[in-house]
Amino acid sequence: MPETDYDLIIAGGGPAGLTAGLYAGRAMLKTLLLERMILGGQAASTFLIENYPGFPDGIPGPELSQAMEKQAKNFGLIIENGEINSLRPSGKFWEIETGGRIIRSKAVIITTGVEPNKLGVPGEEELKGRGVSYCATCDGPFFREQEIGVVGGGDSAVDEALYLTRFARKVYLIHRRNAFRAEKILQDRAFKNPKIEILWDTVVTKVVGQNGVDGLEVRNVKTQEAKGLKVGGVFFYVGWLPLTGFLKGVISLDAKGYVTTDPNMATSAPGIFAAGDVRQKTLRQVATAVGDGAIAAFSAEKYIESL
């Protein structure tokens, strides 16, 4: 059998990737994990994770991510900073181009996750990093005693709005519908928080400012009434985009770009598996990512044995 650099390469270091790395290490597979940013993915930028089993008082996202990393490394997982630029078959194996070098692997697990969707309104891109943000944990402390906006109605938007009340004087929670999609417990907390004002049936049409965010222009979708909000920052949580651009033409993706898999996390290409938020599924949580990662690593192990 021709030599490969690794038995398994994992693309992405969130909970799914780190769990896959843990299971692969315990299976004695020579495994490399590539992460382009910070280990832990979205979990690492979450202030407090309350619904991961085993932590009755919750656990800070960075703390959970660091524990997962340490545990996986204890079983031999190799972690490097980098990302897969291209992926192509090489006989029974796969060639991965990363950082200008080519490495060969018997199997690959895709756990690249997602990134925040952009709303696409005027001023959003121009003021990104200057009052426009997509991460409350990262940027919340910069807005102490200010009024800010949070756009969205899912778990991320409501949870982050609650977190931002630690710093902001007031938080406008702006949602285009008249009901949230977030968990009921999060909704209840938001309704009871005196610092949160909810603007139902409302969309942001412009982010106002030159060197920083000075305000928002919003419009009620039912009455068409437009008005301005004086805010010093805005956080957008309007959906996610899967990080699968390098996979087009390599494996099957759904209409939104998510990877399609079978119950064993196998994709349409032999030897490539996927796990976590990047996969087409109904629930994206740390708990489901961990389960996906364990299954993907087990399936990859059996595939490698079959070679």
C-alpha positions in Angstrom: 0.0 0.0 0.0 1.4 3.4 -0.9 2.6 5.5 2.0 0.5 8.4 3.3 1.5 11.2 5.7 -1.5 10.6 8.0 -4.2 8.0 8.5 -6.7 10.7 9.1 -6.9 14.5 8.6 -9.6 16.5 10.4 -10.5 19.9 8.9 -11.8 22.1 11.7 -11.2 22.3 15.5 -14.6 22.9 17.0 -16.3 20.3 19.3 -16.9 17.9 16.4 -13.3 18.0 15.2 -11.8 17.7 18.7 -14.1 14.8 19.6 -13.2 13.1 16.3 -9.6 13.7 17.1 -10.0 12.2 20.6 -11.7 9.0 19.2 -9.1 8.7 16.4 -6.3 9.0 18.8 -7.7 6.3 21.0 -8.0 4.1 17.9 -4.3 4.6 17.4 -4.7 6.5 14.1 -2.0 9.0 13.1 -4.3 12.0 13.0 -3.7 15.7 12.1 -6.3 18.4 12.9 -6.1 21.7 11.0 -7.8 24.7 12.5 -7.6 28.1 10.8 -8.6 30.3 13.8 -9.2 29.3 17.4 -9.8 25.8 18.7 -13.3 25.3 19.9 -15.1 27.1 17.1 -18.3 28.8 18.0 -18.2 27.2 21.4 -15.0 29.0 22.3 -16.7 32.4 21.8 -19.7 31.5 23.9 -19.7 33.0 27.3 -21.6 30.3 29.1 -22.8 26.9 27.7 -25.8 25.8 29.9 -27.1 22.8 27.9 -24.0 20.5 27.6 -24.6 17.5 29.9 -22.5 17.1 33.0 -22.3 20.7 34.0 -25.3 21.6 36.1 -24.2 25.2 36.5 -23.1 25.6 32.9 -19.5 25.9 31.7 -17.7 28.8 29.9 -17.2 28.0 26.3 -13.4 28.7 26.3 -13.0 26.4 29.4 -14.9 23.5 27.7 -12.9 24.0 24.5 -9.5 24.0 26.3 -10.5 20.8 28.2 -11.5 19.1 24.9 -8.2 20.1 23.3 -6.1 18.8 26.2 -8.0 15.5 26.3 -7.6 14.9 22.6 -3.8 15.8 22.7 -3.4 13.3 25.6 -4.3 10.6 23.1 -1.8 11.8 20.4 -3.9 14.2 18.3 -1.6 16.5 16.3 -3.0 20.0 15.9 -1.7 22.7 13.5 -2.9 26.1 12.5 -4.1 25.9 8.9 -7.0 25.1 6.6 -7.6 22.9 3.5 -7.4 24.9 0.3 -8.2 22.0 -2.0 -9.0 18.3 -1.7 -8.6 15.8 -4.5 -8.5 12.0 -4.8 -5.2 10.2 -5.2 -5.9 6.6 -5.9 -7.6 5.2 -2.8 -6.3 8.1 -0.8 -6.8 11.9 -0.6 -4.4 14.8 -1.3 -4.9 17.9 0.7 -3.3 21.3 -0.2 -2.7 23.4 2.9 -0.4 26.4 3.3 1.4 25.7 0.1 2.2 22.0 0.9 0.6 18.7 -0.2 -0.2 16.1 2.4 -1.8 12.7 1.8 -4.3 10.9 4.0 -6.3 7.7 4.0 -9.4 9.5 5.2 -10.7 13.0 5.9 -13.3 14.3 8.3 -14.8 17.7 7.5 -15.7 19.7 10.6 -15.2 23.2 9.3 -18.4 24.6 10.8 -20.1 27.8 9.8 -19.6 31.5 9.9 -22.1 34.3 10.5 -24.3 35.4 7.7 -24.1 39.0 6.6 -27.3 41.0 6.5 -26.0 43.0 3.5 -27.3 46.4 4.4 -25.5 49.7 3.7 -22.9 50.5 6.3 -22.5 46.9 7.6 -19.3 46.0 5.8 -17.8 49.5 6.0 -18.2 49.6 9.8 -17.3 45.9 10.5 -15.0 46.0 13.5 -15.9 49.6 14.3 -19.2 49.0 16.0 -20.5 46.2 13.7 -19.9 42.8 15.3 -20.9 39.2 15.1 -19.5 38.0 18.5 -20.8 39.4 21.8 -18.3 37.6 23.8 -15.5 39.1 21.8 -16.7 42.7 21.6 -19.3 43.1 24.3 -16.9 44.8 26.9 -16.3 47.6 24.4 -19.9 48.9 24.8 -20.1 49.5 28.5 -23.0 51.9 29.4 -24.0 52.3 25.7 -27.2 51.5 23.9 -26.7 48.8 21.3 -28.7 46.8 18.8 -28.9 43.0 18.4 -30.5 41.7 15.2 -32.1 38.2 15.0 -34.6 35.9 16.7 -32.8 32.6 17.2 -30.9 31.1 20.1 -27.7 33.0 19.3 -29.4 36.4 19.0 -31.5 36.1 22.2 -28.7 34.5 24.2 -26.1 37.2 23.1 -28.6 40.0 23.8 -28.9 38.7 27.4 -25.1 38.5 27.7 -24.7 42.1 26.4 -26.9 43.4 29.2 -23.9 42.9 31.4 -22.2 45.8 29.7 -24.8 47.9 27.8 -27.2 50.4 29.3 -29.9 49.2 26.9 -30.2 46.5 24.2 -32.6 46.8 21.3 -33.5 43.2 20.2 -34.6 43.6 16.6 -36.5 40.8 14.9 -38.3 40.8 11.6 -41.1 38.5 12.8 -43.5 38.7 15.8 -42.2 35.7 17.6 -38.7 34.3 18.4 -37.4 30.9 17.3 -35.1 30.8 20.3 -35.5 28.3 23.2 -38.4 29.2 25.5 -36.1 29.6 28.5 -34.1 32.2 26.6 -37.2 34.0 25.5 -38.5 34.1 29.0 -35.3 35.6 30.3 -35.3 38.3 27.6 -38.9 39.2 28.3 -38.1 39.7 32.0 -34.9 41.7 31.5 -35.5 45.4 32.0 -32.5 46.3 29.8 -33.9 44.7 26.7 -36.4 46.4 24.5 -37.8 44.1 21.7 -38.7 45.6 18.3 -41.0 43.1 16.7 -41.7 43.0 12.9 -38.7 45.3 12.3 -35.7 45.1 10.0 -32.5 47.1 9.8 -32.2 49.0 6.6 -28.9 50.9 7.2 -26.0 51.1 9.7 -25.3 54.8 10.2 -21.8 56.2 10.9 -18.5 57.3 9.5 -15.7 56.2 11.8 -17.9 54.1 14.0 -21.5 53.1 14.5 -23.7 56.1 15.4 -27.1 54.6 14.9 -29.4 52.3 12.9 -32.2 53.0 10.4 -35.0 50.5 10.9 -38.4 49.9 9.3 -41.5 48.1 10.6 -42.5 45.5 7.9 -46.2 45.8 8.7 -46.7 49.5 9.0 -43.7 50.5 6.8 -42.9 53.1 9.5 -39.2 54.0 9.4 -37.2 55.5 12.2 -33.7 55.9 13.6 -32.2 54.3 16.6 -29.3 56.0 18.4 -26.9 53.1 19.2 -23.1 52.8 19.6 -22.9 49.3 18.1 -24.9 46.5 16.5 -24.5 42.7 16.6 -25.9 40.6 13.8 -27.2 37.1 14.3 -29.1 36.4 11.1 -28.1 32.9 10.2 -25.0 31.0 9.3 -23.1 30.0 6.2 -21.3 26.6 6.0 -17.6 26.8 5.3 -17.6 24.4 2.4 -16.4 26.4 -0.6 -13.4 24.1 -1.1 -15.7 21.1 -1.3 -17.7 22.1 -4.4 -17.4 19.4 -7.0 -15.7 17.1 -4.5 -18.7 15.9 -2.4 -22.4 16.4 -2.4 -23.7 19.6 -0.8 -27.3 20.7 -0.3 -28.8 23.9 -1.8 -27.4 26.0 1.1 -23.9 24.5 1.0 -24.2 22.1 3.9 -22.6 18.7 3.5 -25.0 15.8 3.1 -24.1 12.6 4.9 -25.6 9.2 5.8 -26.2 8.2 9.5 -22.5 7.1 9.7 -21.4 10.6 8.7 -20.1 9.3 5.4 -20.3 11.8 2.5 -20.8 11.0 -1.2 -17.1 10.4 -1.7 -15.4 7.3 -0.2 -13.1 8.2 2.7 -14.6 11.6 3.4 -16.8 12.1 6.4 -18.4 15.2 7.9 -19.5 16.1 11.4 -20.9 19.1 13.4 -22.5 22.3 12.2 -21.2 21.9 8.6 -23.4 18.9 8.1 -27.0 19.1 6.9 -29.2 18.5 10.0 -31.9 20.1 12.2 -30.1 20.9 15.4 -26.7 22.5 15.7 -25.4 22.3 19.3 -22.2 21.3 21.1 -23.9 18.1 22.2 -24.9 17.1 18.6 -21.5 18.1 17.3 -19.8 15.8 19.8 -22.0 12.9 18.8 -21.3 13.5 15.2 -17.6 13.7 15.8 -17.5 10.4 17.6 -19.5 8.6 14.9 -17.4 10.2 12.1 -14.1 9.0 13.7 -15.5 5.5 14.3 -16.7 5.3 10.7 -13.3 6.6 9.4 -11.5 4.0 11.5 -13.6 1.2 9.9 -13.1 2.6 6.5 -9.3 2.8 6.9 -9.3 -0.8 8.1 -11.1 -1.8 5.0 -8.3 -0.5 2.8 
